[in-house]
Amino acid sequence: MLSLLLTTTVVSNETIRKENLFDFLHSKQYLKTNFTQTTLMDLNERVVSGYIQASRSGNFKIEYLDPIKETISADKEFLYKLDTELEQLDIVPREEYFKNTPISILISNIENLKKLYSINSCVEENLITVCSLSTKDENSFVEKIFLQFEGTELDSLTYLDSFGQSVNFDFDDISWEPFNEDQLYISIPEGIDVVYH
């Protein structure tokens, strides 16, 4: 009973710090969450919502809801982009496609996280922790990434890019529970043109 109490205390007192951020992220092998994406550029704001599933295996699926109706998925070999409005599925060799994009925070193992990012700081105030990261690749279009945690729950991811955009993902109803990675595959509706690049 005492060991159970001690374990509970340690887990509930866990805080996100600069020293343990990558370990914490890597400990979360699976992610399922709804999101609201807000893109701000030159005072113009665009808001879309969707759903993301991601795994540290490197695979993921993002489903955008109205008005975009687009699904993006990736496995070890290819990136799949399904646009139901255009009735087209684009298939692109994956290669290093996501190395310098914020999705890599959610799908990379700890070794790659350390290769891709520097942690500038993690600042906690009133149970909210904001961690600032920079990409190590000078050619990356992403300039800064901010991860906001409420306690140890990932609340939002914001990035600033070299095009002058600020893109914010607010997460809602997060689950870190394992899931069958077959859920990450796109099922191709009838009448969709498949285009290989």
HUHUJO-V603117 format. One record per pair of residues at least 6 apart in sequence whose C-alpha atoms are under 7 Angstrom apart, sorted by the first residue. I is the first residue (numbers start at 1). J is the second residue. D is the distance in whole Angstrom. If there is no record, write none. Layout:
i=<I,I>
j=<J,J>
d=<D,D>
//
This chain:
i=<15,15,16,16,17,18,18,18,22,22,23,26,26,28,29,29,30,30,30,30,30,30,31,31,31,31,31,32,32,32,32,32,32,33,33,33,33,33,33,33,33,34,34,34,34,34,34,35,35,35,35,35,35,35,36,36,36,36,36,36,36,37,37,37,37,37,37,37,38,38,38,38,38,38,38,39,39,39,39,39,39,39,40,40,40,40,41,41,41,49,49,50,50,50,51,51,51,52,52,52,53,53,53,54,54,54,54,55,56,56,56,56,57,58,58,58,58,59,59,59,59,60,60,60,61,61,61,61,62,62,62,63,63,63,64,64,69,69,70,70,70,71,71,71,72,72,72,73,73,73,73,73,73,74,77,77,78,78,78,78,79,79,79,79,80,80,80,80,81,81,81,82,82,82,83,87,87,88,88,88,89,89,89,89,90,90,90,91,91,91,92,92,98,100,101,105,116,116,117,117,117,117,118,118,118,118,119,119,119,120,120,120,121,121,122,122,122,122,123,123,123,124,127,127,128,128,128,128,129,129,129,130,130,130,130,131,131,131,132,132,132,133,133,133,134,134,134,135,135,141,141,142,142,142,142,143,143,143,144,144,145,145,145,146,146,146,147,147,147,148,148,148,148,149,155,155,156,156,156,157,157,157,158,158,158,159,159,159,160,160>
j=<151,152,129,152,122,119,121,122,110,113,110,109,110,176,55,56,54,55,56,176,177,178,53,54,55,175,176,52,53,54,174,175,176,51,52,53,171,172,173,174,175,50,51,52,171,172,173,49,50,51,169,170,171,172,47,48,49,50,169,170,171,47,48,49,167,168,169,170,45,46,47,48,167,168,169,45,46,47,165,166,167,168,46,165,166,167,164,165,166,64,65,63,64,65,62,63,64,61,62,63,60,61,62,60,61,106,107,107,106,107,108,109,107,75,76,107,108,74,75,76,107,73,74,184,72,73,74,184,71,72,73,70,71,72,70,71,83,84,82,83,84,81,82,83,80,81,82,79,80,81,184,185,186,80,93,94,91,92,93,94,91,92,93,94,89,90,91,92,89,90,91,88,89,90,89,192,193,192,193,194,192,193,194,195,194,195,196,195,196,197,196,197,104,140,142,113,135,136,133,134,135,136,133,134,135,136,132,133,134,132,133,134,131,132,129,130,131,132,129,130,131,130,150,151,148,149,150,151,148,149,150,146,147,148,149,146,147,148,145,146,147,144,145,146,143,144,145,142,143,161,162,159,160,161,162,160,161,162,159,160,158,159,160,157,158,159,156,157,158,154,155,156,157,155,170,171,169,170,171,168,169,170,167,168,169,166,167,168,166,167>
d=<7,7,7,7,6,6,6,5,6,7,7,6,6,6,6,5,6,5,7,5,6,6,6,5,6,6,5,6,4,7,6,5,7,6,6,7,6,6,6,4,6,6,4,6,6,5,6,6,5,6,6,5,5,6,7,6,4,6,6,5,7,6,5,6,7,6,5,7,7,6,5,7,6,5,7,6,5,6,7,6,4,6,7,6,5,6,6,5,7,6,6,5,4,5,6,5,7,6,4,6,6,5,7,4,6,7,6,5,7,4,5,6,7,7,7,5,6,5,5,7,7,6,6,6,6,4,7,5,6,5,6,6,4,7,5,6,7,6,6,5,7,6,5,7,6,5,6,6,5,7,7,7,7,6,6,5,6,6,5,4,6,5,6,5,7,6,5,7,6,5,7,6,4,6,6,5,6,5,5,6,7,6,5,6,6,5,6,6,5,6,6,5,6,6,7,7,6,5,6,6,5,5,6,5,6,7,6,4,7,5,5,7,5,5,6,5,4,6,5,5,6,6,6,5,7,6,5,6,6,5,7,7,6,4,6,6,5,6,6,5,7,6,5,6,6,5,6,7,7,5,5,7,6,4,6,6,5,6,6,5,6,4,7,6,5,6,6,5,7,6,5,5,6,5,6,5,5,4,6,6,5,7,6,4,6,6,5,7,5,7>
//
